[in-house]
Amino acid sequence: MIGQGSRLKRYIFASGTLTLILILTLAGCASIRLISEYDRETDVAVTAFQKKMERFLISLERNIGKEKAEYKNNAGFYDGIKVDLSAIRVRVAAIPKNEITIQQIDLLIENVNNLERIHKLGMTHEDIPPLRTAFNESCTAILKLELAKKRRRH
């Protein structure tokens, strides 16, 4: 009887050890994601947004004081860029664990609204450099995050 109890204890210990090893092995295979995966579409869309914005700011700089730079002649740009940002926001919001990118896109939307308000009041040459910096820094932050996600994947 004592021999059987000892074998039973060894069996229970061995099966418990195997179970623990199996659990640890599986846990090691599973990774916990705290942030979304890299999204090429976001990368491409934000880069395209930055190019459109830079082209617009260059045109404004060149034409300030002329009719071409007046808000009424550029309202279509704001409509188009808002549609672009809305599409980007919908996409990033559809990706799980992408809250940081959503916040960054929301800041871009806010910056576009601020640019439009300033433009309606009357844009000056002095207004453009800080606006350009704000847009470039926002786009750079979004792209850096996406590229960091991409590096993590490899």
BATOR-928806 format. One record per residue: residue number from 1; y, x, z of N, C-alpha, C in turn. Coordinates in nm, 3 decimals, padded with zeros to 5 digits. Last residue first. Layout:
N
+-----+---------+---------+---------+---------+---------+---------+---------+---------+---------+
: pos :      ny :      nx :      nz :     cay :     cax :     caz :      cy :      cx :      cz :
+-----+---------+---------+---------+---------+---------+---------+---------+---------+---------+
: NUM :       Y :       X :       Z :       Y :       X :       Z :       Y :       X :       Z :
...
+-----+---------+---------+---------+---------+---------+---------+---------+---------+---------+
//
This chain:
154
+-----+---------+---------+---------+---------+---------+---------+---------+---------+---------+
: pos :      ny :      nx :      nz :     cay :     cax :     caz :      cy :      cx :      cz :
+-----+---------+---------+---------+---------+---------+---------+---------+---------+---------+
: 154 :  04.282 :  00.857 : -03.736 :  04.205 :  00.965 : -03.799 :  04.151 :  01.064 : -03.702 :
: 153 :  04.431 :  00.687 : -03.580 :  04.315 :  00.632 : -03.648 :  04.225 :  00.743 : -03.704 :
: 152 :  04.648 :  00.829 : -03.505 :  04.550 :  00.797 : -03.401 :  04.419 :  00.750 : -03.464 :
: 151 :  04.797 :  00.828 : -03.740 :  04.739 :  00.954 : -03.692 :  04.629 :  00.928 : -03.590 :
: 150 :  04.874 :  00.556 : -03.740 :  04.792 :  00.610 : -03.849 :  04.724 :  00.739 : -03.805 :
: 149 :  05.037 :  00.542 : -03.518 :  04.916 :  00.459 : -03.523 :  04.819 :  00.513 : -03.628 :
: 148 :  05.239 :  00.708 : -03.609 :  05.161 :  00.750 : -03.491 :  05.031 :  00.669 : -03.484 :
: 147 :  05.339 :  00.551 : -03.814 :  05.273 :  00.677 : -03.848 :  05.192 :  00.732 : -03.730 :
: 146 :  05.449 :  00.340 : -03.663 :  05.341 :  00.314 : -03.759 :  05.266 :  00.442 : -03.793 :
: 145 :  05.645 :  00.484 : -03.518 :  05.537 :  00.415 : -03.449 :  05.420 :  00.388 : -03.543 :
: 144 :  05.806 :  00.574 : -03.728 :  05.739 :  00.672 : -03.639 :  05.623 :  00.607 : -03.565 :
: 143 :  05.898 :  00.329 : -03.829 :  05.810 :  00.413 : -03.911 :  05.737 :  00.518 : -03.827 :
: 142 :  06.059 :  00.244 : -03.616 :  05.946 :  00.161 : -03.662 :  05.847 :  00.247 : -03.740 :
: 141 :  06.245 :  00.454 : -03.604 :  06.161 :  00.422 : -03.487 :  06.039 :  00.341 : -03.529 :
: 140 :  06.366 :  00.434 : -03.858 :  06.292 :  00.556 : -03.820 :  06.199 :  00.528 : -03.703 :
: 139 :  06.495 :  00.188 : -03.835 :  06.387 :  00.205 : -03.933 :  06.301 :  00.327 : -03.899 :
: 138 :  06.682 :  00.255 : -03.633 :  06.585 :  00.145 : -03.615 :  06.466 :  00.161 : -03.709 :
: 137 :  06.826 :  00.462 : -03.755 :  06.751 :  00.487 : -03.631 :  06.646 :  00.378 : -03.606 :
: 136 :  06.937 :  00.327 : -03.976 :  06.845 :  00.439 : -03.997 :  06.763 :  00.468 : -03.872 :
: 135 :  07.101 :  00.137 : -03.846 :  06.989 :  00.094 : -03.932 :  06.888 :  00.206 : -03.952 :
: 134 :  07.278 :  00.309 : -03.703 :  07.198 :  00.207 : -03.633 :  07.078 :  00.163 : -03.718 :
: 133 :  07.394 :  00.458 : -03.913 :  07.316 :  00.524 : -03.808 :  07.225 :  00.425 : -03.737 :
: 132 :  07.531 :  00.254 : -04.047 :  07.425 :  00.330 : -04.116 :  07.334 :  00.397 : -04.013 :
: 131 :  07.712 :  00.184 : -03.848 :  07.616 :  00.085 : -03.897 :  07.499 :  00.155 : -03.965 :
: 130 :  07.866 :  00.419 : -03.823 :  07.782 :  00.374 : -03.710 :  07.680 :  00.268 : -03.750 :
: 129 :  07.973 :  00.433 : -04.103 :  07.885 :  00.536 : -04.042 :  07.806 :  00.489 : -03.920 :
: 128 :  08.130 :  00.180 : -04.140 :  08.003 :  00.208 : -04.208 :  07.920 :  00.317 : -04.141 :
: 127 :  08.377 :  00.150 : -04.021 :  08.266 :  00.067 : -03.974 :  08.130 :  00.116 : -04.026 :
: 126 :  08.560 :  00.302 : -04.158 :  08.515 :  00.349 : -04.026 :  08.397 :  00.270 : -03.972 :
: 125 :  08.623 :  00.150 : -04.381 :  08.544 :  00.273 : -04.399 :  08.487 :  00.322 : -04.266 :
: 124 :  08.574 : -00.198 : -04.286 :  08.657 : -00.079 : -04.310 :  08.565 :  00.042 : -04.331 :
: 123 :  08.544 : -00.547 : -04.357 :  08.481 : -00.415 : -04.338 :  08.583 : -00.305 : -04.366 :
: 122 :  08.602 : -00.842 : -04.217 :  08.669 : -00.743 : -04.301 :  08.619 : -00.603 : -04.268 :
: 121 :  08.456 : -01.044 : -04.110 :  08.587 : -01.014 : -04.049 :  08.669 : -00.918 : -04.134 :
: 120 :  08.224 : -01.028 : -04.258 :  08.306 : -01.149 : -04.269 :  08.447 : -01.126 : -04.215 :
: 119 :  08.126 : -00.784 : -04.162 :  08.165 : -00.796 : -04.302 :  08.256 : -00.918 : -04.322 :
: 118 :  08.059 : -00.852 : -03.901 :  08.164 : -00.752 : -03.925 :  08.216 : -00.765 : -04.068 :
: 117 :  07.851 : -01.034 : -03.956 :  07.970 : -01.077 : -03.882 :  08.087 : -00.982 : -03.906 :
: 116 :  07.669 : -00.863 : -04.088 :  07.727 : -00.977 : -04.160 :  07.854 : -01.027 : -04.090 :
: 115 :  07.605 : -00.689 : -03.880 :  07.668 : -00.638 : -04.002 :  07.737 : -00.751 : -04.077 :
: 114 :  07.476 : -00.871 : -03.707 :  07.601 : -00.804 : -03.665 :  07.677 : -00.749 : -03.786 :
: 113 :  07.253 : -00.934 : -03.863 :  07.346 : -01.040 : -03.825 :  07.480 : -00.982 : -03.781 :
: 112 :  07.135 : -00.681 : -03.870 :  07.180 : -00.743 : -03.996 :  07.280 : -00.854 : -03.965 :
: 111 :  07.074 : -00.653 : -03.597 :  07.169 : -00.561 : -03.660 :  07.221 : -00.615 : -03.794 :
: 110 :  06.880 : -00.855 : -03.568 :  07.006 : -00.862 : -03.493 :  07.113 : -00.773 : -03.556 :
: 109 :  06.682 : -00.744 : -03.730 :  06.740 : -00.875 : -03.763 :  06.875 : -00.892 : -03.694 :
: 108 :  06.626 : -00.513 : -03.581 :  06.678 : -00.502 : -03.718 :  06.745 : -00.632 : -03.761 :
: 107 :  06.524 : -00.635 : -03.351 :  06.648 : -00.556 : -03.343 :  06.709 : -00.536 : -03.481 :
: 106 :  06.290 : -00.745 : -03.456 :  06.393 : -00.834 : -03.402 :  06.527 : -00.761 : -03.388 :
: 105 :  06.153 : -00.510 : -03.506 :  06.197 : -00.591 : -03.620 :  06.305 : -00.689 : -03.575 :
: 104 :  06.103 : -00.434 : -03.240 :  06.182 : -00.347 : -03.327 :  06.234 : -00.424 : -03.449 :
: 103 :  05.940 : -00.643 : -03.151 :  06.070 : -00.620 : -03.087 :  06.161 : -00.534 : -03.175 :
: 102 :  05.719 : -00.596 : -03.320 :  05.792 : -00.723 : -03.327 :  05.932 : -00.706 : -03.267 :
: 101 :  05.636 : -00.349 : -03.223 :  05.689 : -00.358 : -03.360 :  05.766 : -00.488 : -03.379 :
: 100 :  05.548 : -00.431 : -02.971 :  05.655 : -00.331 : -02.983 :  05.718 : -00.339 : -03.121 :
:  99 :  05.336 : -00.611 : -03.024 :  05.459 : -00.658 : -02.962 :  05.575 : -00.559 : -02.977 :
:  98 :  05.085 : -00.613 : -03.131 :  05.191 : -00.551 : -03.210 :  05.329 : -00.586 : -03.155 :
:  97 :  04.836 : -00.732 : -03.075 :  04.883 : -00.616 : -02.998 :  04.992 : -00.539 : -03.071 :
:  96 :  04.749 : -00.860 : -03.399 :  04.733 : -00.856 : -03.253 :  04.784 : -00.724 : -03.194 :
:  95 :  04.972 : -00.966 : -03.643 :  04.882 : -00.856 : -03.605 :  04.871 : -00.851 : -03.453 :
:  94 :  05.166 : -01.148 : -03.688 :  05.028 : -01.192 : -03.712 :  04.925 : -01.087 : -03.671 :
:  93 :  05.400 : -01.012 : -03.658 :  05.363 : -01.105 : -03.551 :  05.219 : -01.154 : -03.567 :
:  92 :  05.416 : -00.877 : -03.898 :  05.388 : -00.799 : -03.776 :  05.349 : -00.889 : -03.660 :
:  91 :  05.463 : -01.102 : -04.072 :  05.346 : -01.015 : -04.087 :  05.315 : -00.941 : -03.957 :
:  90 :  05.705 : -01.203 : -03.977 :  05.586 : -01.290 : -03.979 :  05.460 : -01.204 : -03.987 :
:  89 :  05.868 : -00.980 : -04.027 :  05.844 : -01.026 : -03.889 :  05.720 : -01.115 : -03.880 :
:  88 :  05.867 : -00.965 : -04.305 :  05.814 : -00.853 : -04.227 :  05.780 : -00.900 : -04.086 :
:  87 :  05.992 : -01.209 : -04.362 :  05.855 : -01.185 : -04.409 :  05.790 : -01.071 : -04.332 :
:  86 :  06.242 : -01.160 : -04.248 :  06.161 : -01.271 : -04.199 :  06.015 : -01.251 : -04.239 :
:  85 :  06.333 : -00.951 : -04.407 :  06.304 : -00.927 : -04.265 :  06.219 : -01.038 : -04.204 :
:  84 :  06.362 : -01.090 : -04.654 :  06.275 : -00.972 : -04.642 :  06.234 : -00.948 : -04.496 :
:  83 :  06.553 : -01.279 : -04.580 :  06.421 : -01.324 : -04.625 :  06.321 : -01.209 : -04.611 :
:  82 :  06.765 : -01.107 : -04.529 :  06.712 : -01.189 : -04.420 :  06.573 : -01.243 : -04.455 :
:  81 :  06.812 : -01.007 : -04.780 :  06.764 : -00.913 : -04.678 :  06.708 : -00.988 : -04.558 :
:  80 :  06.904 : -01.241 : -04.915 :  06.784 : -01.169 : -04.957 :  06.726 : -01.081 : -04.849 :
:  79 :  07.140 : -01.305 : -04.774 :  07.031 : -01.402 : -04.787 :  06.900 : -01.330 : -04.819 :
:  78 :  07.287 : -01.069 : -04.813 :  07.246 : -01.108 : -04.678 :  07.131 : -01.209 : -04.682 :
:  77 :  07.327 : -01.081 : -05.091 :  07.256 : -00.968 : -05.031 :  07.203 : -01.006 : -04.894 :
:  76 :  07.484 : -01.310 : -05.115 :  07.347 : -01.310 : -05.167 :  07.264 : -01.195 : -05.112 :
:  75 :  07.732 : -01.225 : -05.023 :  07.654 : -01.320 : -04.942 :  07.508 : -01.324 : -04.987 :
:  74 :  07.908 : -01.072 : -05.162 :  07.787 : -01.007 : -05.113 :  07.699 : -01.097 : -05.029 :
:  73 :  08.141 : -01.199 : -05.211 :  08.073 : -01.142 : -05.327 :  07.942 : -01.072 : -05.289 :
:  72 :  08.232 : -01.262 : -04.959 :  08.193 : -01.373 : -05.049 :  08.117 : -01.322 : -05.171 :
:  71 :  08.309 : -01.008 : -04.855 :  08.188 : -01.078 : -04.809 :  08.140 : -01.183 : -04.909 :
:  70 :  08.412 : -00.759 : -05.092 :  08.440 : -00.874 : -05.006 :  08.310 : -00.948 : -04.974 :
:  69 :  08.369 : -00.562 : -05.276 :  08.317 : -00.540 : -05.141 :  08.342 : -00.658 : -05.047 :
:  68 :  08.498 : -00.643 : -05.507 :  08.353 : -00.628 : -05.510 :  08.292 : -00.614 : -05.370 :
:  67 :  08.770 : -00.615 : -05.454 :  08.710 : -00.749 : -05.451 :  08.557 : -00.742 : -05.443 :
:  66 :  08.827 : -00.332 : -05.242 :  08.818 : -00.397 : -05.373 :  08.748 : -00.532 : -05.356 :
:  65 :  08.802 : -00.235 : -04.993 :  08.938 : -00.259 : -05.039 :  08.942 : -00.325 : -05.177 :
:  64 :  08.514 : -00.051 : -05.072 :  08.598 : -00.111 : -04.968 :  08.743 : -00.119 : -05.018 :
:  63 :  08.338 :  00.069 : -05.251 :  08.421 : -00.042 : -05.298 :  08.509 : -00.107 : -05.191 :
:  62 :  08.188 :  00.268 : -05.132 :  08.256 :  00.298 : -05.258 :  08.360 :  00.193 : -05.294 :
:  61 :  08.080 :  00.128 : -04.916 :  08.166 :  00.246 : -04.895 :  08.251 :  00.274 : -05.019 :
:  60 :  07.919 : -00.059 : -05.051 :  08.034 : -00.102 : -04.970 :  08.133 :  00.012 : -04.950 :
:  59 :  07.730 :  00.115 : -05.165 :  07.814 :  00.031 : -05.251 :  07.938 : -00.018 : -05.175 :
:  58 :  07.615 :  00.216 : -04.932 :  07.680 :  00.308 : -05.027 :  07.775 :  00.230 : -05.118 :
:  57 :  07.505 : -00.019 : -04.828 :  07.610 :  00.050 : -04.754 :  07.685 :  00.149 : -04.843 :
:  56 :  07.311 : -00.077 : -05.026 :  07.419 : -00.171 : -04.998 :  07.535 : -00.102 : -04.927 :
:  55 :  07.142 :  00.144 : -05.004 :  07.207 :  00.116 : -05.132 :  07.327 :  00.024 : -05.110 :
:  54 :  07.054 :  00.102 : -04.740 :  07.131 :  00.221 : -04.773 :  07.208 :  00.202 : -04.905 :
:  53 :  06.912 : -00.138 : -04.771 :  07.027 : -00.132 : -04.682 :  07.115 : -00.012 : -04.716 :
:  52 :  06.709 : -00.061 : -04.947 :  06.803 : -00.167 : -04.985 :  06.930 : -00.160 : -04.900 :
:  51 :  06.582 :  00.136 : -04.788 :  06.641 :  00.172 : -04.917 :  06.743 :  00.067 : -04.961 :
:  50 :  06.492 : -00.020 : -04.573 :  06.587 :  00.090 : -04.549 :  06.656 :  00.130 : -04.679 :
:  49 :  06.309 : -00.190 : -04.703 :  06.428 : -00.245 : -04.637 :  06.534 : -00.136 : -04.620 :
:  48 :  06.116 : -00.002 : -04.779 :  06.190 : -00.075 : -04.883 :  06.318 : -00.135 : -04.825 :
:  47 :  06.025 :  00.069 : -04.524 :  06.084 :  00.171 : -04.611 :  06.167 :  00.105 : -04.721 :
:  46 :  05.920 : -00.175 : -04.444 :  06.034 : -00.120 : -04.369 :  06.103 : -00.010 : -04.452 :
:  45 :  05.711 : -00.202 : -04.633 :  05.819 : -00.301 : -04.626 :  05.941 : -00.248 : -04.553 :
:  44 :  05.542 :  00.019 : -04.576 :  05.603 :  00.004 : -04.709 :  05.724 : -00.090 : -04.703 :
:  43 :  05.470 : -00.041 : -04.307 :  05.527 :  00.088 : -04.345 :  05.604 :  00.075 : -04.476 :
:  42 :  05.349 : -00.289 : -04.340 :  05.469 : -00.277 : -04.258 :  05.542 : -00.149 : -04.294 :
:  41 :  05.130 : -00.214 : -04.499 :  05.228 : -00.310 : -04.550 :  05.359 : -00.304 : -04.471 :
:  40 :  04.981 : -00.048 : -04.330 :  05.047 :  00.009 : -04.447 :  05.155 : -00.084 : -04.500 :
:  39 :  04.958 : -00.031 : -04.000 :  04.965 : -00.132 : -04.104 :  05.048 : -00.078 : -04.220 :
:  38 :  04.746 :  00.092 : -03.744 :  04.844 :  00.121 : -03.848 :  04.840 :  00.011 : -03.953 :
:  37 :  04.662 : -00.145 : -03.482 :  04.628 : -00.041 : -03.580 :  04.748 : -00.018 : -03.672 :
:  36 :  04.842 : -00.213 : -03.173 :  04.776 : -00.246 : -03.299 :  04.742 : -00.122 : -03.381 :
:  35 :  04.753 : -00.105 : -02.843 :  04.852 : -00.126 : -02.949 :  04.777 : -00.148 : -03.080 :
:  34 :  04.543 : -00.065 : -02.686 :  04.661 : -00.118 : -02.620 :  04.772 : -00.151 : -02.720 :
:  33 :  04.202 : -00.088 : -02.701 :  04.322 : -00.079 : -02.783 :  04.438 : -00.143 : -02.708 :
:  32 :  03.940 :  00.092 : -02.586 :  04.034 : -00.011 : -02.547 :  04.162 :  00.011 : -02.626 :
:  31 :  03.629 :  00.140 : -02.740 :  03.762 :  00.190 : -02.709 :  03.853 :  00.072 : -02.678 :
:  30 :  03.293 :  00.201 : -02.677 :  03.397 :  00.099 : -02.689 :  03.531 :  00.160 : -02.654 :
:  29 :  03.143 :  00.417 : -02.612 :  03.156 :  00.382 : -02.753 :  03.269 :  00.281 : -02.775 :
:  28 :  03.142 :  00.421 : -02.337 :  03.200 :  00.534 : -02.407 :  03.222 :  00.505 : -02.554 :
:  27 :  03.000 :  00.192 : -02.286 :  03.141 :  00.196 : -02.248 :  03.212 :  00.311 : -02.319 :
:  26 :  02.746 :  00.274 : -02.368 :  02.815 :  00.168 : -02.441 :  02.964 :  00.167 : -02.411 :
:  25 :  02.700 :  00.469 : -02.171 :  02.697 :  00.504 : -02.313 :  02.773 :  00.400 : -02.395 :
:  24 :  02.709 :  00.318 : -01.937 :  02.806 :  00.424 : -01.958 :  02.813 :  00.466 : -02.105 :
:  23 :  02.485 :  00.149 : -01.984 :  02.619 :  00.092 : -01.966 :  02.725 :  00.198 : -01.993 :
:  22 :  02.278 :  00.342 : -01.994 :  02.304 :  00.255 : -02.108 :  02.445 :  00.196 : -02.101 :
:  21 :  02.292 :  00.444 : -01.734 :  02.315 :  00.534 : -01.849 :  02.348 :  00.451 : -01.972 :
:  20 :  02.224 :  00.211 : -01.592 :  02.354 :  00.275 : -01.572 :  02.388 :  00.366 : -01.689 :
:  19 :  01.962 :  00.175 : -01.683 :  02.063 :  00.071 : -01.706 :  02.203 :  00.129 : -01.694 :
:  18 :  01.844 :  00.406 : -01.584 :  01.849 :  00.383 : -01.729 :  01.954 :  00.278 : -01.764 :
:  17 :  01.872 :  00.353 : -01.310 :  01.937 :  00.471 : -01.368 :  01.949 :  00.454 : -01.519 :
:  16 :  01.710 :  00.128 : -01.286 :  01.852 :  00.120 : -01.252 :  01.930 :  00.235 : -01.313 :
:  15 :  01.466 :  00.238 : -01.352 :  01.521 :  00.134 : -01.440 :  01.670 :  00.115 : -01.412 :
:  14 :  01.440 :  00.424 : -01.141 :  01.441 :  00.470 : -01.280 :  01.503 :  00.366 : -01.372 :
:  13 :  01.439 :  00.252 : -00.918 :  01.541 :  00.356 : -00.928 :  01.553 :  00.402 : -01.074 :
:  12 :  01.210 :  00.100 : -00.976 :  01.340 :  00.033 : -00.962 :  01.452 :  00.134 : -00.978 :
:  11 :  01.021 :  00.310 : -00.973 :  01.039 :  00.228 : -01.092 :  01.176 :  00.160 : -01.089 :
:  10 :  01.040 :  00.399 : -00.710 :  01.072 :  00.492 : -00.819 :  01.098 :  00.415 : -00.948 :
:   9 :  00.957 :  00.164 : -00.578 :  01.092 :  00.217 : -00.555 :  01.133 :  00.311 : -00.668 :
:   8 :  00.695 :  00.154 : -00.675 :  00.787 :  00.044 : -00.705 :  00.932 :  00.090 : -00.686 :
:   7 :  00.586 :  00.383 : -00.560 :  00.595 :  00.372 : -00.706 :  00.694 :  00.263 : -00.748 :
:   6 :  00.606 :  00.307 : -00.292 :  00.678 :  00.425 : -00.337 :  00.695 :  00.423 : -00.489 :
:   5 :  00.434 :  00.091 : -00.292 :  00.575 :  00.071 : -00.256 :  00.661 :  00.187 : -00.304 :
:   4 :  00.192 :  00.220 : -00.347 :  00.247 :  00.121 : -00.441 :  00.394 :  00.095 : -00.414 :
:   3 :  00.159 :  00.382 : -00.120 :  00.171 :  00.444 : -00.251 :  00.231 :  00.347 : -00.353 :
:   2 :  00.123 :  00.192 :  00.077 :  00.241 :  00.278 :  00.085 :  00.265 :  00.342 : -00.051 :
:   1 : -00.119 :  00.082 :  00.000 :  00.000 :  00.000 :  00.000 :  00.125 :  00.086 :  00.000 :
+-----+---------+---------+---------+---------+---------+---------+---------+---------+---------+
//
